[in-house]
Amino acid sequence: MTCSRRNLRLLISHRHSPRDYPTTSTIFLAHKLDDALQLFDEMLHRNPPPCIIEFNKLITPIVKMKHYTTSLNLYKKISLVGIPQDLYAMNISINCYSRLKQVNYSFALLATIFKLGHPPDSATYATLINGLVLADRVFEAVELFKKLIRNLQ
């Protein structure tokens, strides 16, 4: 699914009045989790739903507020309605699992990335290495880093 102009217009437009529903821009200004969750539910039930890029824009500030479990649950809901996740969304999920010291789930997502045919990027590997360090698995982080360096040569 790609982001169409119609989807972007729907995301930005106000349905009733500006104070009835928060918009993506007000979420970034307000930094209120409840407002973000309300907008998420509204976006999820639109027909057609916005593309993953718009959901990423909404979930990124939630991650920055350190609501990692909430962010992961939102991505699960997105998947359940059939919106495909892009590499950026998967990297956000890997980051959340890493911050929660659940690195095994991060590596499971890496396997999913490979399975879907997406080439992982430097952000993917940097997040995995950081997750290993956060989980006190420094030796594994160093080994992964060495392996990446060998593959670059």
N, C-alpha and C positions, 0 to 999 in steps of 0.2 A: 504494500500500500504506500503510495507516495503522498506527499503533502500537496494538495491542490490549493489553488487560490480560494476556492469556495470554503474549504476546511479552515484556512487561515482567517478568512473573513468571519466565519462562524465563531472562531475562538476569540477574536478581538471584539466582535460586536456585543452590544448590550441587548438583552432580551426585553426587559421592561424599562427600568430606569437604572442609572449608574449605581444607585445604592442598593438595588435588589440583589445583585449577584456580584461577587468579587471577580475581577478580571485577572489575567496573568500578571499584569503590571502592578496591580494592587497587592498581589501576593508578595512580590519582591519587595515592596515598600513596607508592608505590614509585618511580614515575617511571623504570621500567626498560623499555627498548624491547623487549627479548626477551619480557617478560611481556605487554606490550601486543600484540605480534605473535602470541603463542600464543593469547591471548583472541580476537583478530581471526579467526584461522583456525577456532577453535571456533565463534564466532558465525556465520561464513560458511557452515559446514556444518550448522547446525541446520535442522530442518524443522518448522515454517516458520522462515525466517531472521528475525532481528529487523528492525525498520524502520530507515530511514536515520537517524532521530534517535538511536538507540542507537549506531550506527556513528560518528556525528558526535561523540558524547560520548567515544568511545574515541580518535578521531583528533585531536581538538583538543589534548590534552596532547602528542601526538607532534609536532604542529606547533610547540607552545611549546618543545619540546626542540630545535627547529631541524632536524628530520629531514624536510625539505620533499619530497625525492624519494621517500622511503618513503611519506609521506602520499599523494602523487599516485598511487603504485603501488597503494596500498590502495583508493583510490577507483576506479581502473581495474578492479580485481578485483570490487568491488561492482557496477559496471556490467555486467561480463561475466556475472554470475549473474542479472541482470535486476532488481536493486533500483533503482528510480528515485531519482535524486538531487533533493533539494530546493534551494531558493535558498541556504540556509545552507551546504550541502555545496559548492555551486558557488562561493560566496564564499571558502570555505576553499581550494579549488583555485586560484582566481584569486590569492589571497594567496601560495600556495606558488610559483606560476609567477612572480609579481612578485618575491618574495624571491630566486628563482634568476635574476633579470634576464632572464626569458623572457616579456617583456610581450606579444609577439605571440600567444602561447598564451593569455594572460589575455584578450585581446580576442576570440580565437576562442571562448572560453567565454562571453563577453558575448553574442556572436552566438547561441550555443546557448540562452542564457537567453531572449533575444528570441524565438527560434524555438519554444521550448516554451511561450511565452505568459506567462512570469513577468515581472512588472515588476521591474527592478533596483531595489535600495534604495540608501540613502545609503552603506551599508557597501560595496556593490559599487563605486560610483564613487570613494569615498575610497581603496579598495584599488588601483584602477586608477591613480589619480593618484599615489599613493605608489609604485607599481611603475614608473611613468614617471620619477619623480624618482630612484629607485634605479638605473635604467638610464641615468642622465645624459641623459634626454630631457625636460629641464625645460620647454622651449618648448612641447612637445606637452602637458605636464601643465597648463600655464597656459591653453592654448587649450581643452582639455577642460573645465577649471574655468569659463572664461568662457562656454562653450557651455551648461553646466549652469545657470549663473546666468541666462542669457538665456531658457532654457526655463522657468525658474521664474517669470519675470515675466509 
